[in-house]
Amino acid sequence: MKTIIHPKVLIILLACCYITVLFPFAIITTTAAREKASVHSQAGIETDPNQHISAESLVERGEFLVQQGRREEAVELFEEALQIATVPDVKARAMAGIGLFFLDEGRAKEAKKIFEKAEILAKSGDTKARILIGQSSLSLIENNFTECQSKIDKALALAKCPETKAAALLCKSGLLFAQGHVSEGRRVFMQARQHIEAAIQETKDPDRKALLERMIIVYLVSESRFDEALAKCEEGVKLAKDPASKCDVLFLKGGICIAMNRLQDAQSNFEYMLRIAPNRNYKSNALMGIGEVAEKHGKPQEAISKYKEALGMAESTETRSFALFKVGTSYLNSERLQESRKAFEAVIEMTRSRNRKSRSMANIGLILLRQGKSKESREKLEEALSLNPRPSVKRQIQKLLDEAVRAASEN
């Protein structure tokens, strides 16, 4: 089947996906955390078990957002976790998450530095393997396939638990796809899947089972195997007991339903998510999903209303900027150009993401082009390109810039 995600993006996505399930024994109850704190105290290490739980919870939520491609929001959680974490492996996970954000932003040097810091902090074999897989993504971006392979091999050697082995194999399959070895890539993926399924059978925690299923879902989506991905999502929804875990699967399922044009099913998923959402950010995400369904139905006013509701509900800066970007896009699609421009200008001020800033600037450039202001459009699009967004965004902006240059020359 034809892959709809570029191989280099796929390996990063797979690397991100595996972070969430890397530590099968890391979801620590309060009692277990206090026992761990007692051991640390005897060893002369200062730690607060409640802080550990909080930091780990932030990292896990951030890792799921990374898996969904929402790194701008995830990085806020990683940075917050880094401020309060006392356990070295949790700090290393947070750093690695920030490193993947830097990679996605085209900030390779910063990514390399933070991966190196995380490597120093990492204590367990599984944590070290996690850092190596992040570093393999950097090697792939730099077209250094040999180094990428070496990092993955080291990760496989260090991996102890089935999830970590599966994660390393997933990244190896991504590398093989990038090299054009599709059949071999699929064979390695099936090996990874066997490890994941073994881990699903081993664990007693239903939320952990649901989490493991998502590793398979991400790959199935990348291969356009939506029916299989949807079936896995349905399994995940049934398995998950914790409202946050159930919401994570519902959000993924709703997105797949939209991709399959099953809009009523998507609507039902997001409405269910809205009813059970444990906090305002989950509610905001559900509202954005409902807004997207309305947009697909050709109801821009209803979509804008839901996006604005999501904007008011969101707690984090990047979730707000994401909702506001959707507001601006809906205004643009409705030819409400001035309102659209104001929304995108607000996004530029609000977000820290180069990609989101760049896309917002590009949309302002498009608005100026539609208004016949080709010179101003070209300047804004050049500014958007100067932020060095990810390749897919850069290609779209360059296409608009070429159009603006032609329009300016005609004038």
N, C-alpha and C positions, 0 to 999 in steps of 0.2 A: 504493500500500500504506500501511497505517496505521503511523505512526511511534510507537514504544513509548517513546521518550525525549523529554522535554519540550524544545521548541526551544532554550530558553536553556541547558539542560544540553548539548544537542547541539553548539552552537557552541563551548562550552568544551571539550567532549570532542574536537572536531575540531581546536581550537587546540592542545590537549595532544598529540594524535596527531601533528601535523606537526612538533613539536619534535624528535622522535626522528630524523627524516629530513631535517632542515633543512640540514645541512652535509655534502654528499656527499663533500667532500674533507677532512673533519675527522678521519677515522679515520687517524691518522698512525702509520706504522711507526717503530720506534726510530731507524732511519737517517734517515728524513725529519725526525723531531723534532730530531735532533742537527744536521742542516743548518739547520733553522729557528733553533735555539739559536745557531748560529754567526752567522747574519744578525743576530739580536737583539744578540749580543755586540758586533758591529761598530757597531751603532747605539747602543750604550751602555745597552741594556736588560738587566737581570739576569733570567735565567730558567733553570730546571732542566728539561731535556727529559723526564726520568723523571717529575718531578712533573706536567708537562703531560699526559702519557699517563694517569697515575693520576687526575688531576682530571677529564679528559675521559671516562674510563671510568666514573667515578662518576656524572657528569652523564648519560651515555647510559643507564645502568641506571635512574637515577632517572626519566628521561623515559619509559622504557617502563612503569615502574610507574604514572606519571601517566596514561598512555594507558589503563591497565587500571583506573583509578579508585582506585588504592591510594596516594593522595597522602601519607598519614601516614608510610608507609615511605619514599616518595620524598624527602620533605623532609629526612630524616636524611642521605641521600646528597648532596643539593644543598648542605647546610650544610658537610658534610665537604669537598666539592669546593671550596667558596668559601674555606675555610681554606688550601688548598694551591695553588690555581690562580694562575698568573702571567700567563697570556695573557688580555687583556681580554675577548675574545669568549667564552671559556670561562666567565669570571666572570659575564658578562652572562647567559649561558644558565642558569647556576645560580641567579642572582637571579630570573630570569623564572620558573623552576620553583617557587621559594619564593613568588613573587607569585601563581601559580595556586593554590597550596595555601591562601594567605590568602583568595583569592576563594571557594574552596570552603568555607572556614570562616566565611564571612560577615564577614570582616575587610577590608572594601573600602578603608578609609583606609590600612591597612598595605600592602595590595596596590599601591595607587596610588604610595605612597612608594618601594617597592622597584622598581617598573617605571620610575620616573623615574631612579633610580640606575643601573639597567641601561641605560637609554637613553643616559646620559652615557658609560658604558663602551664601548658597542657601537661597533665600528669598521667592519666590512664592511656592505655594503648588505643582505645576507641576514640578518645578525644584527639590524640595525635593523628589518628587516621582521618578524622574529620578535617583537621587543619590541612593535611596533605591533599585532600580532595579539593578544598578551596584553592590551594596553590596550583593544582592541576588545571583548574579552570583558567587561571591566569596564564599558564604556559600555553594553553590551547589558543587563547586570544592572541598571543604573541606568535602563533603558528609554529611553536616549538613542540612538535608532536613527540619527539624523543623524550624530552623532559617531562611532558605530560604523562606519557606511559610509565616513566620511572616513578613519578609521584604516586600514580594509581597502584603500581606494583608494591611499593612500600606500604601504602594504606592497606592493601589486601593482606600483607604479612603481619601487620600490627592488629588488624581487626580480630576481635574475640567473639562478639555477639553476632547472631544471624543478621540483625538489621544493618550493622556496620559493613559486614561482608557484602550484603545485598547492595548497599549504597555504593561501595567501591566498584562492584560489577556493573551497576547502572551507569556510572561515569565511564567505565571502560567501554560499554556499549555505545555511549555517546561519542567517544573518541573514534571508535571504529566507523560510525556513521559519518563523522567529519572527514575521515580518510577515504570514504566511498565504499567501505567494506560492509555493505548493507546486510548480507546474509549472515556474516560473522557477528555483526552487531546484534542481530535478532537472536542468534544462538546464545550469546553472552547474556542478553536480557532475560532469556528464559531461565538461565542459571540463577540470576538475581531473583527472579520471581519465585523460584523454588525455595530460596532462603527466606524470602518474605512470607511465603505460605507456611513454612516451617515455624517461623516466629509467631504467626497468627495462631497456629495450633498450640504452641507452647504457652502463650500468655493467657492468664485468667481474666485480665482486665478488659472489659468490653470496649472501653474508650481507647485503649491501646490497640486493640484489634482494628477499630475504625480508622485509627491514625495510620496503621500499617497499610490498610487497603488504599489509602490515598497515594502511596508511592506507585502502586500499579495504575491507578486512575490517571495520574499525570502523564505517564507514558502512553496509555491508550488514547488520550486526547491528542497527544503530539502526533499520533499515527492516524488521526481522524476516525478512530474506532469508537465512535460515540455511543453506539448501542451497548457495547461491552462496558464502556466507562460508566454509562448510566446505571447498568445493572449493579456494578460495584458500588456506586453511590447509594443505591437503594439498600444494599446490604449494610453499608456504613451507617445509614440513618437508623436502621433497625438495631444495630449493635450498640451505638453510642447511647450512653445513659446521662452523662453530664450535659447540661444545656449548652455550654460553650462548644463542646465537642460536636454535639448534634448540629449546632448552627454552622460550624465550619463545613460539615459535609453538605448541609442544605444549600449553602452559598455556592459551593462547587457544583452541586447538582443543578441548581437554577441556571448557572452559566452554561452548562452543557445543554440544557433544554432550550435555551435561547439559540445556541449554535445549531441545534437541530430544528429550529423554528417551531418548537412545541411550546408556544407562548403561554397557553393556559396552564400547562404543567409548571412552567417557570414561575408564573404568577402565584400558583398555589404554594410552591416551595418557599418563595420569599415571604408570603403572608404568614405561613407557619413559622418561619424563622423570626418574623417580627413579634409573633405572639409569645415565643419562648425565650427571646433574646435576654441574656443575663445582665447586659449593661447598654449604655447609650451608643457606644461605637458599633456594637452588633446591630442595634436597631437602625442606626444610620446606614450600615451596609445593606440591610434588608430593604430599606426605603429606596436606596439607589438601584437595587435590583428591580424593584417594582417600577421605578421610573424608566429603566431601560426597556422593560416590557412594553410600557405605554408608548415609548418612542418607536419601538418596532411595529406597534399597532397603528402608527401614524397619528398619534395624539400628543403633539409637542407641548401643548399647554399643560396637560396632565403630567407629562414627564417633568417639566420645569417645576411644577408644584411639588412633586415628590422629591426632586433634587434639592429644592430649597428647604423642605422639611428635614431632609437628611443633613443639610448644612447646619441647621439649627440644633439638631440632635447630637452631632459629632462632638466628641470631647478633645480629640487630638488635632493638632494643627494640620498635619498632612491628610487626615481624613477629611477635614474641612476643605482643604485645597483641592482634594480629589472631587468632592461634591460640587465645589464652585466651578471646577473645570468642566464638569458635565453640564452645569447650568449654562456656561458660556457656549458650549458646543450646541446645545439645544437652541439657544437664541440664534446662533449662526445658521443652523439648518432651517430656521424659520425666517431668515432674512431680517432679523431684528439686530442690525449691525452695531448700532451704538451701544445697546445693552450688552451685546456679546463682547464688545471691546472692553467695556468697563469690568466685566467679569474676569476676562483674561488678564487685564492689568492688575486686578486684585490678586489673582493667582500668582503672578510674577512676584509681587511683594510678599506673599505669604509663604510660598514653598521654598525649600532649600534644595530641591532636586533640579539639577541641570536639565534633565530630560523634560520635566514638566514645565520648567521655565521656557525651554527652547520650543516646545510644542505650543505654548501659549503665545510666544512671540510670533511663531509661524502663522498662527491663526489670526493674529492682528495684521500680519503682512497680507494674508488672504483677504481680510476685510478691506484694507486699503486698496488692494488690487481691484476688488469689486466696486469700490467707490471711484475708480479711475485715477487713483493717486499712485501711479506706477513707480515714480522715483522714491516716494516714502515707503512704499511696499518693499522695494528692493533693499533699502537701508535696514528695514526691520528684519527681513529674511536673512540678510548677511549677519546681523547681530545674533539671530537665532543660531546660525551655523557656527558662529565663533564660540559658542558654549560647548562645542564638541559633543553633541548628543550621540546616542547609540546609533549604529549604522542604518537600521531601518527607518528611524526618524530623520536621519541626515539625508537619506535618499528622497524622502517625501518633500523635505524643505528645498533641496536642490532643484527638484522638478518645478516647484512653485517659483523659485528664484529665476530659473530659466524663462518661465512665462512672464515674470515681471520685467526682466531685461528686454525681452522681445517687445512688450507693450511700451516700454520707455523709448526704445529705438524708433518705434512707429510714430510716437508722439513728437 
